[in-house]
C-alpha cells in the first residue's frame, strides 16, 4: 500500500467518526457571531425607535390637548389596536400622576376606577397589564423594581431630574 492510499483510507474512516472540520466550524461560528451582532444592533435600534415614537405620541397628545379640535387626528388602526393603545396610554397616565411606585394591582384599580370600559372583554387582565408595563420599561418610559418580593412600577425619571421625597431621599 502506498503512502497516499494509507492517508486517503484513514481520512475516509475518520470523517465518519470525527466532528465537523475546524474550517466548517469557524465559518459557522462567524455566521452565528454576525447574526448575533446584527440582532443586538437591531434590538438597540428598535428600543431607540420605540422611545422616539413614544415621545412623539406624547407630544401629539399634548398638542391635541392644548389646541383641541384644531388638530386633525389620524384614526387608529382597528378596534383592538385602539383598545390596546387605550390601555397603554391609561397606564402611562396612571404612572405619571403619582410619584409613588405602584403595584400591578394598584395600576389595575386606578384604571378600573377611571375607565372601567378598558377591560370590557374577559381575559387575564393582570397578564395584559404586566405585558404593557414591561413594554413601558423597555421603551424607557417606566422603571420597575422589587420590594419585599413584590414588583412595583413608576414613571421613568432621568437621573438628573429625580424628585426628592418627603424623607429627603
One Martini backbone bead per residue (centre of mass of N, CA, C, O) as a GRO file, in nm:
protein
  169
    1UNK     BB    1   0.098   0.035   0.021
    2UNK     BB    2   0.063   0.355  -0.010
    3UNK     BB    3   0.068   0.658   0.132
    4UNK     BB    4  -0.189   0.771  -0.005
    5UNK     BB    5  -0.375   0.533   0.073
    6UNK     BB    6  -0.351   0.566   0.379
    7UNK     BB    7  -0.458   0.853   0.400
    8UNK     BB    8  -0.732   0.812   0.254
    9UNK     BB    9  -0.848   0.581   0.434
   10UNK     BB   10  -0.835   0.733   0.712
   11UNK     BB   11  -1.003   0.988   0.636
   12UNK     BB   12  -1.264   0.835   0.573
   13UNK     BB   13  -1.306   0.706   0.850
   14UNK     BB   14  -1.284   0.969   1.030
   15UNK     BB   15  -1.520   1.138   0.908
   16UNK     BB   16  -1.751   0.963   1.039
   17UNK     BB   17  -1.644   1.014   1.354
   18UNK     BB   18  -1.590   1.303   1.332
   19UNK     BB   19  -1.617   1.608   1.360
   20UNK     BB   20  -1.628   1.877   1.218
   21UNK     BB   21  -1.441   2.081   1.069
   22UNK     BB   22  -1.288   2.371   1.155
   23UNK     BB   23  -1.365   2.539   0.908
   24UNK     BB   24  -1.669   2.500   0.941
   25UNK     BB   25  -1.688   2.609   1.233
   26UNK     BB   26  -1.582   2.890   1.169
   27UNK     BB   27  -1.802   2.970   0.973
   28UNK     BB   28  -2.037   2.927   1.164
   29UNK     BB   29  -1.938   3.118   1.385
   30UNK     BB   30  -1.941   3.374   1.210
   31UNK     BB   31  -2.242   3.371   1.144
   32UNK     BB   32  -2.344   3.384   1.436
   33UNK     BB   33  -2.198   3.645   1.519
   34UNK     BB   34  -2.331   3.826   1.307
   35UNK     BB   35  -2.622   3.774   1.391
   36UNK     BB   36  -2.588   3.878   1.683
   37UNK     BB   37  -2.498   4.163   1.608
   38UNK     BB   38  -2.752   4.237   1.451
   39UNK     BB   39  -2.952   4.189   1.680
   40UNK     BB   40  -2.836   4.398   1.874
   41UNK     BB   41  -2.866   4.640   1.686
   42UNK     BB   42  -3.175   4.614   1.632
   43UNK     BB   43  -3.262   4.632   1.927
   44UNK     BB   44  -3.156   4.915   1.977
   45UNK     BB   45  -3.317   5.050   1.754
   46UNK     BB   46  -3.594   4.969   1.858
   47UNK     BB   47  -3.573   5.123   2.126
   48UNK     BB   48  -3.526   5.403   2.006
   49UNK     BB   49  -3.783   5.413   1.836
   50UNK     BB   50  -3.986   5.366   2.065
   51UNK     BB   51  -3.908   5.623   2.219
   52UNK     BB   52  -3.969   5.824   1.992
   53UNK     BB   53  -4.264   5.750   1.956
   54UNK     BB   54  -4.354   5.818   2.243
   55UNK     BB   55  -4.277   6.116   2.232
   56UNK     BB   56  -4.451   6.194   1.987
   57UNK     BB   57  -4.722   6.104   2.102
   58UNK     BB   58  -4.715   6.295   2.348
   59UNK     BB   59  -4.695   6.553   2.185
   60UNK     BB   60  -4.958   6.522   2.028
   61UNK     BB   61  -5.143   6.497   2.275
   62UNK     BB   62  -5.067   6.773   2.395
   63UNK     BB   63  -5.153   6.944   2.152
   64UNK     BB   64  -5.444   6.843   2.143
   65UNK     BB   65  -5.513   6.947   2.425
   66UNK     BB   66  -5.446   7.251   2.374
   67UNK     BB   67  -5.601   7.273   2.064
   68UNK     BB   68  -5.785   7.052   2.002
   69UNK     BB   69  -5.973   7.063   1.701
   70UNK     BB   70  -5.738   7.179   1.516
   71UNK     BB   71  -5.644   6.893   1.515
   72UNK     BB   72  -5.576   6.624   1.320
   73UNK     BB   73  -5.667   6.296   1.357
   74UNK     BB   74  -5.561   5.981   1.335
   75UNK     BB   75  -5.683   5.694   1.289
   76UNK     BB   76  -5.700   5.403   1.417
   77UNK     BB   77  -5.609   5.056   1.396
   78UNK     BB   78  -5.861   4.949   1.501
   79UNK     BB   79  -6.008   4.831   1.787
   80UNK     BB   80  -5.774   4.681   1.924
   81UNK     BB   81  -5.559   4.901   1.901
   82UNK     BB   82  -5.722   5.111   2.055
   83UNK     BB   83  -5.754   4.954   2.317
   84UNK     BB   84  -5.455   4.902   2.376
   85UNK     BB   85  -5.367   5.195   2.364
   86UNK     BB   86  -5.553   5.280   2.592
   87UNK     BB   87  -5.412   5.118   2.811
   88UNK     BB   88  -5.133   5.235   2.778
   89UNK     BB   89  -5.210   5.531   2.830
   90UNK     BB   90  -5.336   5.477   3.107
   91UNK     BB   91  -5.072   5.382   3.236
   92UNK     BB   92  -4.917   5.639   3.194
   93UNK     BB   93  -5.103   5.819   3.358
   94UNK     BB   94  -5.086   5.668   3.626
   95UNK     BB   95  -4.774   5.704   3.657
   96UNK     BB   96  -4.767   6.026   3.621
   97UNK     BB   97  -4.958   6.107   3.878
   98UNK     BB   98  -4.733   5.959   4.047
   99UNK     BB   99  -4.456   5.918   4.275
  100UNK     BB  100  -4.548   5.650   4.348
  101UNK     BB  101  -4.525   5.336   4.354
  102UNK     BB  102  -4.677   5.063   4.166
  103UNK     BB  103  -4.873   4.813   4.144
  104UNK     BB  104  -5.059   4.623   3.945
  105UNK     BB  105  -5.315   4.646   4.119
  106UNK     BB  106  -5.314   4.955   4.137
  107UNK     BB  107  -5.337   5.009   3.839
  108UNK     BB  108  -5.601   4.857   3.800
  109UNK     BB  109  -5.770   5.024   3.999
  110UNK     BB  110  -5.737   5.292   3.852
  111UNK     BB  111  -5.854   5.201   3.579
  112UNK     BB  112  -6.131   5.111   3.688
  113UNK     BB  113  -6.214   5.388   3.807
  114UNK     BB  114  -6.168   5.565   3.537
  115UNK     BB  115  -6.190   5.296   3.311
  116UNK     BB  116  -6.397   5.032   3.293
  117UNK     BB  117  -6.394   4.983   2.964
  118UNK     BB  118  -6.103   4.865   2.910
  119UNK     BB  119  -6.218   4.570   3.036
  120UNK     BB  120  -6.450   4.422   2.867
  121UNK     BB  121  -6.301   4.175   2.814
  122UNK     BB  122  -6.222   3.876   2.874
  123UNK     BB  123  -5.940   3.800   3.092
  124UNK     BB  124  -5.597   3.853   3.163
  125UNK     BB  125  -5.530   4.151   3.301
  126UNK     BB  126  -5.266   4.111   3.449
  127UNK     BB  127  -5.100   4.021   3.202
  128UNK     BB  128  -5.152   4.272   3.031
  129UNK     BB  129  -5.024   4.474   3.228
  130UNK     BB  130  -4.745   4.348   3.239
  131UNK     BB  131  -4.683   4.385   2.942
  132UNK     BB  132  -4.716   4.691   2.931
  133UNK     BB  133  -4.514   4.767   3.157
  134UNK     BB  134  -4.271   4.629   3.020
  135UNK     BB  135  -4.278   4.808   2.769
  136UNK     BB  136  -4.231   5.076   2.914
  137UNK     BB  137  -3.953   4.994   3.005
  138UNK     BB  138  -3.834   4.936   2.723
  139UNK     BB  139  -3.903   5.245   2.628
  140UNK     BB  140  -3.826   5.433   2.891
  141UNK     BB  141  -4.103   5.517   3.074
  142UNK     BB  142  -4.021   5.299   3.293
  143UNK     BB  143  -3.989   5.150   3.617
  144UNK     BB  144  -3.852   4.868   3.803
  145UNK     BB  145  -3.912   4.686   4.120
  146UNK     BB  146  -3.822   4.526   4.420
  147UNK     BB  147  -4.041   4.475   4.717
  148UNK     BB  148  -4.087   4.226   4.917
  149UNK     BB  149  -4.147   4.052   4.639
  150UNK     BB  150  -4.259   4.305   4.488
  151UNK     BB  151  -4.377   4.465   4.209
  152UNK     BB  152  -4.284   4.788   4.081
  153UNK     BB  153  -4.401   5.106   3.942
  154UNK     BB  154  -4.254   5.385   3.755
  155UNK     BB  155  -4.169   5.657   3.633
  156UNK     BB  156  -3.938   5.784   3.434
  157UNK     BB  157  -3.631   5.934   3.555
  158UNK     BB  158  -3.387   6.111   3.520
  159UNK     BB  159  -3.117   6.145   3.718
  160UNK     BB  160  -3.138   6.477   3.726
  161UNK     BB  161  -3.486   6.455   3.788
  162UNK     BB  162  -3.522   6.364   4.066
  163UNK     BB  163  -3.718   6.347   4.323
  164UNK     BB  164  -3.782   6.453   4.644
  165UNK     BB  165  -3.872   6.328   4.921
  166UNK     BB  166  -3.989   6.364   5.237
  167UNK     BB  167  -3.716   6.227   5.361
  168UNK     BB  168  -3.478   6.325   5.144
  169UNK     BB  169  -3.436   6.078   4.907
   0.00000   0.00000   0.00000
